[in-house]
Amino acid sequence: MPNITIYTTPSCVYCKSAKEFFKEHNVSYKELDVVGDMRAREDMIKKSGQLGVPVIDVDGSIVIGFDKRKLSELLKVS
């Protein structure tokens, strides 16, 4: 199983969609809330160059936003 980190905020609709996608496919992940965790926010910006969420790190491959097609490809799910 790949190592997945999702950078989120509590009010992000696309973050919730991404987490539901992971749940549907029984994919475990680590969630980091960038509102309260400055280190996570800095890490997210360094990886993606973005302030928007979600940013999803799948074994070093960075997915910006909830890109279902790209996530399906990286996770080998349909």
N, CA, C and O atoms as a GROMACS GRO file, in nm:
protein
  312
    1MET      N    1   0.086  -0.118   0.000
    1MET     CA    2   0.000   0.000   0.000
    1MET      C    3   0.090   0.124   0.000
    1MET      O    4   0.186   0.132   0.077
    2PRO      N    5   0.060   0.219  -0.085
    2PRO     CA    6   0.143   0.340  -0.090
    2PRO      C    7   0.128   0.425   0.036
    2PRO      O    8   0.028   0.416   0.107
    3ASN      N    9   0.228   0.506   0.061
    3ASN     CA   10   0.227   0.600   0.172
    3ASN      C   11   0.158   0.727   0.124
    3ASN      O   12   0.206   0.792   0.032
    4ILE      N   13   0.045   0.762   0.185
    4ILE     CA   14  -0.036   0.876   0.141
    4ILE      C   15  -0.052   0.976   0.254
    4ILE      O   16  -0.085   0.941   0.367
    5THR      N   17  -0.027   1.103   0.220
    5THR     CA   18  -0.052   1.213   0.311
    5THR      C   19  -0.143   1.311   0.240
    5THR      O   20  -0.117   1.350   0.126
    6ILE      N   21  -0.251   1.351   0.307
    6ILE     CA   22  -0.342   1.450   0.251
    6ILE      C   23  -0.340   1.573   0.341
    6ILE      O   24  -0.364   1.564   0.461
    7TYR      N   25  -0.310   1.686   0.280
    7TYR     CA   26  -0.310   1.815   0.350
    7TYR      C   27  -0.447   1.877   0.332
    7TYR      O   28  -0.494   1.893   0.219
    8THR      N   29  -0.512   1.911   0.442
    8THR     CA   30  -0.652   1.953   0.439
    8THR      C   31  -0.678   2.076   0.526
    8THR      O   32  -0.591   2.123   0.599
    9THR      N   33  -0.802   2.126   0.513
    9THR     CA   34  -0.859   2.221   0.609
    9THR      C   35  -0.996   2.167   0.647
    9THR      O   36  -1.055   2.091   0.570
   10PRO      N   37  -1.047   2.203   0.764
   10PRO     CA   38  -1.176   2.148   0.808
   10PRO      C   39  -1.294   2.180   0.716
   10PRO      O   40  -1.387   2.100   0.708
   11SER      N   41  -1.292   2.293   0.648
   11SER     CA   42  -1.407   2.333   0.568
   11SER      C   43  -1.395   2.298   0.420
   11SER      O   44  -1.481   2.335   0.340
   12CYS      N   45  -1.291   2.226   0.381
   12CYS     CA   46  -1.265   2.197   0.240
   12CYS      C   47  -1.352   2.083   0.188
   12CYS      O   48  -1.340   1.969   0.232
   13VAL      N   49  -1.441   2.115   0.094
   13VAL     CA   50  -1.531   2.016   0.035
   13VAL      C   51  -1.453   1.912  -0.046
   13VAL      O   52  -1.484   1.793  -0.042
   14TYR      N   53  -1.352   1.957  -0.120
   14TYR     CA   54  -1.274   1.865  -0.203
   14TYR      C   55  -1.188   1.771  -0.118
   14TYR      O   56  -1.161   1.658  -0.158
   15CYS      N   57  -1.147   1.820  -0.002
   15CYS     CA   58  -1.073   1.734   0.092
   15CYS      C   59  -1.164   1.620   0.139
   15CYS      O   60  -1.122   1.504   0.145
   16LYS      N   61  -1.288   1.655   0.172
   16LYS     CA   62  -1.385   1.553   0.216
   16LYS      C   63  -1.411   1.452   0.104
   16LYS      O   64  -1.421   1.332   0.131
   17SER      N   65  -1.420   1.499  -0.018
   17SER     CA   66  -1.441   1.409  -0.132
   17SER      C   67  -1.322   1.314  -0.149
   17SER      O   68  -1.341   1.195  -0.175
   18ALA      N   69  -1.202   1.367  -0.134
   18ALA     CA   70  -1.082   1.283  -0.146
   18ALA      C   71  -1.079   1.177  -0.037
   18ALA      O   72  -1.046   1.061  -0.063
   19LYS      N   73  -1.114   1.216   0.085
   19LYS     CA   74  -1.114   1.119   0.196
   19LYS      C   75  -1.221   1.013   0.175
   19LYS      O   76  -1.200   0.897   0.210
   20GLU      N   77  -1.336   1.051   0.120
   20GLU     CA   78  -1.441   0.953   0.088
   20GLU      C   79  -1.392   0.856  -0.020
   20GLU      O   80  -1.418   0.736  -0.013
   21PHE      N   81  -1.321   0.910  -0.119
   21PHE     CA   82  -1.264   0.826  -0.224
   21PHE      C   83  -1.169   0.722  -0.164
   21PHE      O   84  -1.175   0.604  -0.199
   22PHE      N   85  -1.082   0.766  -0.072
   22PHE     CA   86  -0.990   0.673  -0.006
   22PHE      C   87  -1.068   0.567   0.072
   22PHE      O   88  -1.034   0.449   0.067
   23LYS      N   89  -1.171   0.610   0.143
   23LYS     CA   90  -1.252   0.517   0.222
   23LYS      C   91  -1.319   0.412   0.133
   23LYS      O   92  -1.320   0.294   0.165
   24GLU      N   93  -1.376   0.457   0.020
   24GLU     CA   94  -1.442   0.366  -0.074
   24GLU      C   95  -1.348   0.258  -0.126
   24GLU      O   96  -1.390   0.146  -0.156
   25HIS      N   97  -1.220   0.293  -0.136
   25HIS     CA   98  -1.122   0.200  -0.192
   25HIS      C   99  -1.032   0.138  -0.083
   25HIS      O  100  -0.929   0.079  -0.114
   26ASN      N  101  -1.073   0.152   0.043
   26ASN     CA  102  -0.999   0.095   0.156
   26ASN      C  103  -0.852   0.134   0.155
   26ASN      O  104  -0.764   0.050   0.175
   27VAL      N  105  -0.826   0.262   0.132
   27VAL     CA  106  -0.691   0.315   0.126
   27VAL      C  107  -0.665   0.394   0.254
   27VAL      O  108  -0.740   0.486   0.287
   28SER      N  109  -0.560   0.358   0.324
   28SER     CA  110  -0.526   0.432   0.446
   28SER      C  111  -0.441   0.553   0.409
   28SER      O  112  -0.369   0.553   0.309
   29TYR      N  113  -0.451   0.656   0.492
   29TYR     CA  114  -0.380   0.781   0.466
   29TYR      C  115  -0.356   0.854   0.596
   29TYR      O  116  -0.418   0.825   0.698
   30LYS      N  117  -0.263   0.947   0.591
   30LYS     CA  118  -0.236   1.036   0.704
   30LYS      C  119  -0.291   1.173   0.666
   30LYS      O  120  -0.262   1.224   0.558
   31GLU      N  121  -0.372   1.231   0.754
   31GLU     CA  122  -0.430   1.362   0.729
   31GLU      C  123  -0.361   1.468   0.814
   31GLU      O  124  -0.343   1.451   0.934
   32LEU      N  125  -0.323   1.577   0.749
   32LEU     CA  126  -0.262   1.689   0.818
   32LEU      C  127  -0.346   1.814   0.793
   32LEU      O  128  -0.367   1.854   0.678
   33ASP      N  129  -0.394   1.876   0.901
   33ASP     CA  130  -0.475   1.997   0.894
   33ASP      C  131  -0.381   2.117   0.891
   33ASP      O  132  -0.314   2.147   0.990
   34VAL      N  133  -0.376   2.186   0.777
   34VAL     CA  134  -0.282   2.296   0.760
   34VAL      C  135  -0.329   2.426   0.826
   34VAL      O  136  -0.256   2.525   0.826
   35VAL      N  137  -0.450   2.427   0.882
   35VAL     CA  138  -0.496   2.546   0.955
   35VAL      C  139  -0.424   2.556   1.088
   35VAL      O  140  -0.376   2.663   1.126
   36GLY      N  141  -0.416   2.445   1.159
   36GLY     CA  142  -0.358   2.448   1.293
   36GLY      C  143  -0.215   2.400   1.302
   36GLY      O  144  -0.151   2.415   1.406
   37ASP      N  145  -0.163   2.343   1.195
   37ASP     CA  146  -0.029   2.284   1.197
   37ASP      C  147   0.060   2.360   1.099
   37ASP      O  148   0.059   2.334   0.979
   38MET      N  149   0.136   2.455   1.152
   38MET     CA  150   0.221   2.539   1.066
   38MET      C  151   0.329   2.458   0.994
   38MET      O  152   0.362   2.487   0.879
   39ARG      N  153   0.383   2.357   1.062
   39ARG     CA  154   0.486   2.274   0.999
   39ARG      C  155   0.427   2.200   0.879
   39ARG      O  156   0.490   2.190   0.774
   40ALA      N  157   0.305   2.148   0.894
   40ALA     CA  158   0.238   2.079   0.784
   40ALA      C  159   0.212   2.176   0.669
   40ALA      O  160   0.230   2.141   0.552
   41ARG      N  161   0.170   2.298   0.702
   41ARG     CA  162   0.144   2.399   0.598
   41ARG      C  163   0.272   2.430   0.520
   41ARG      O  164   0.269   2.436   0.397
   42GLU      N  165   0.382   2.448   0.590
   42GLU     CA  166   0.510   2.477   0.524
   42GLU      C  167   0.553   2.359   0.437
   42GLU      O  168   0.603   2.379   0.326
   43ASP      N  169   0.534   2.238   0.486
   43ASP     CA  170   0.568   2.119   0.411
   43ASP      C  171   0.484   2.109   0.283
   43ASP      O  172   0.536   2.077   0.176
   44MET      N  173   0.354   2.138   0.296
   44MET     CA  174   0.264   2.134   0.182
   44MET      C  175   0.306   2.236   0.075
   44MET      O  176   0.310   2.204  -0.044
   45ILE      N  177   0.338   2.356   0.118
   45ILE     CA  178   0.379   2.461   0.024
   45ILE      C  179   0.511   2.423  -0.044
   45ILE      O  180   0.527   2.445  -0.164
   46LYS      N  181   0.602   2.367   0.032
   46LYS     CA  182   0.731   2.326  -0.025
   46LYS      C  183   0.711   2.217  -0.131
   46LYS      O  184   0.776   2.220  -0.235
   47LYS      N  185   0.621   2.122  -0.104
   47LYS     CA  186   0.598   2.012  -0.198
   47LYS      C  187   0.521   2.056  -0.322
   47LYS      O  188   0.548   2.009  -0.433
   48SER      N  189   0.425   2.148  -0.304
   48SER     CA  190   0.332   2.178  -0.413
   48SER      C  191   0.342   2.318  -0.471
   48SER      O  192   0.300   2.342  -0.584
   49GLY      N  193   0.398   2.411  -0.395
   49GLY     CA  194   0.398   2.550  -0.437
   49GLY      C  195   0.260   2.613  -0.427
   49GLY      O  196   0.237   2.720  -0.483
   50GLN      N  197   0.169   2.547  -0.357
   50GLN     CA  198   0.029   2.588  -0.350
   50GLN      C  199  -0.012   2.620  -0.207
   50GLN      O  200   0.043   2.566  -0.111
   51LEU      N  201  -0.109   2.710  -0.194
   51LEU     CA  202  -0.174   2.735  -0.065
   51LEU      C  203  -0.310   2.665  -0.059
   51LEU      O  204  -0.364   2.646   0.050
   52GLY      N  205  -0.364   2.627  -0.174
   52GLY     CA  206  -0.495   2.562  -0.179
   52GLY      C  207  -0.486   2.415  -0.140
   52GLY      O  208  -0.383   2.351  -0.155
   53VAL      N  209  -0.596   2.364  -0.089
   53VAL     CA  210  -0.606   2.224  -0.049
   53VAL      C  211  -0.719   2.158  -0.126
   53VAL      O  212  -0.807   2.228  -0.178
   54PRO      N  213  -0.721   2.027  -0.136
   54PRO     CA  214  -0.622   1.937  -0.082
   54PRO      C  215  -0.496   1.929  -0.168
   54PRO      O  216  -0.499   1.950  -0.289
   55VAL      N  217  -0.388   1.899  -0.101
   55VAL     CA  218  -0.266   1.855  -0.167
   55VAL      C  219  -0.244   1.714  -0.116
   55VAL      O  220  -0.244   1.690   0.004
   56ILE      N  221  -0.226   1.621  -0.209
   56ILE     CA  222  -0.215   1.480  -0.172
   56ILE      C  223  -0.081   1.427  -0.221
   56ILE      O  224  -0.047   1.438  -0.338
   57ASP      N  225  -0.005   1.370  -0.128
   57ASP     CA  226   0.126   1.312  -0.157
   57ASP      C  227   0.110   1.160  -0.157
   57ASP      O  228   0.083   1.100  -0.054
   58VAL      N  229   0.127   1.100  -0.274
   58VAL     CA  230   0.119   0.954  -0.289
   58VAL      C  231   0.260   0.905  -0.321
   58VAL      O  232   0.302   0.911  -0.437
   59ASP      N  233   0.332   0.857  -0.220
   59ASP     CA  234   0.469   0.810  -0.238
   59ASP      C  235   0.555   0.910  -0.315
   59ASP      O  236   0.634   0.871  -0.401
   60GLY      N  237   0.540   1.038  -0.284
   60GLY     CA  238   0.622   1.141  -0.347
   60GLY      C  239   0.563   1.203  -0.471
   60GLY      O  240   0.612   1.305  -0.518
   61SER      N  241   0.457   1.145  -0.525
   61SER     CA  242   0.385   1.206  -0.638
   61SER      C  243   0.281   1.301  -0.580
   61SER      O  244   0.197   1.261  -0.500
   62ILE      N  245   0.287   1.426  -0.621
   62ILE     CA  246   0.200   1.529  -0.565
   62ILE      C  247   0.078   1.549  -0.655
   62ILE      O  248   0.091   1.572  -0.775
   63VAL      N  249  -0.039   1.539  -0.594
   63VAL     CA  250  -0.166   1.563  -0.663
   63VAL      C  251  -0.228   1.687  -0.600
   63VAL      O  252  -0.252   1.690  -0.479
   64ILE      N  253  -0.254   1.788  -0.682
   64ILE     CA  254  -0.313   1.911  -0.633
   64ILE      C  255  -0.462   1.908  -0.663
   64ILE      O  256  -0.504   1.894  -0.778
   65GLY      N  257  -0.543   1.923  -0.557
   65GLY     CA  258  -0.687   1.914  -0.572
   65GLY      C  259  -0.732   1.768  -0.570
   65GLY      O  260  -0.650   1.677  -0.561
   66PHE      N  261  -0.861   1.748  -0.578
   66PHE     CA  262  -0.916   1.612  -0.582
   66PHE      C  263  -0.926   1.571  -0.728
   66PHE      O  264  -1.029   1.590  -0.793
   67ASP      N  265  -0.817   1.513  -0.778
   67ASP     CA  266  -0.808   1.465  -0.917
   67ASP      C  267  -0.831   1.314  -0.914
   67ASP      O  268  -0.737   1.235  -0.900
   68LYS      N  269  -0.957   1.276  -0.927
   68LYS     CA  270  -0.996   1.136  -0.913
   68LYS      C  271  -0.924   1.046  -1.013
   68LYS      O  272  -0.880   0.936  -0.978
   69ARG      N  273  -0.910   1.093  -1.137
   69ARG     CA  274  -0.843   1.013  -1.240
   69ARG      C  275  -0.697   0.988  -1.203
   69ARG      O  276  -0.648   0.875  -1.211
   70LYS      N  277  -0.627   1.092  -1.161
   70LYS     CA  278  -0.486   1.079  -1.124
   70LYS      C  279  -0.469   0.991  -1.000
   70LYS      O  280  -0.379   0.907  -0.996
   71LEU      N  281  -0.555   1.009  -0.901
   71LEU     CA  282  -0.547   0.925  -0.782
   71LEU      C  283  -0.576   0.778  -0.815
   71LEU      O  284  -0.508   0.689  -0.764
   72SER      N  285  -0.674   0.753  -0.900
   72SER     CA  286  -0.705   0.615  -0.942
   72SER      C  287  -0.586   0.553  -1.010
   72SER      O  288  -0.555   0.435  -0.988
   73GLU      N  289  -0.519   0.631  -1.092
   73GLU     CA  290  -0.400   0.583  -1.163
   73GLU      C  291  -0.287   0.552  -1.066
   73GLU      O  292  -0.225   0.446  -1.074
   74LEU      N  293  -0.260   0.643  -0.974
   74LEU     CA  294  -0.150   0.623  -0.878
   74LEU      C  295  -0.179   0.507  -0.782
   74LEU      O  296  -0.088   0.434  -0.743
   75LEU      N  297  -0.306   0.490  -0.744
   75LEU     CA  298  -0.343   0.386  -0.648
   75LEU      C  299  -0.384   0.255  -0.714
   75LEU      O  300  -0.408   0.155  -0.647
   76LYS      N  301  -0.390   0.257  -0.848
   76LYS     CA  302  -0.428   0.138  -0.925
   76LYS      C  303  -0.565   0.085  -0.883
   76LYS      O  304  -0.583  -0.035  -0.859
   77VAL      N  305  -0.661   0.179  -0.875
   77VAL     CA  306  -0.800   0.144  -0.844
   77VAL      C  307  -0.888   0.201  -0.954
   77VAL      O  308  -0.846   0.290  -1.028
   78SER      N  309  -1.011   0.150  -0.964
   78SER     CA  310  -1.101   0.202  -1.067
   78SER      C  311  -1.227   0.258  -1.005
   78SER      O  312  -1.315   0.307  -1.077
   0.00000   0.00000   0.00000
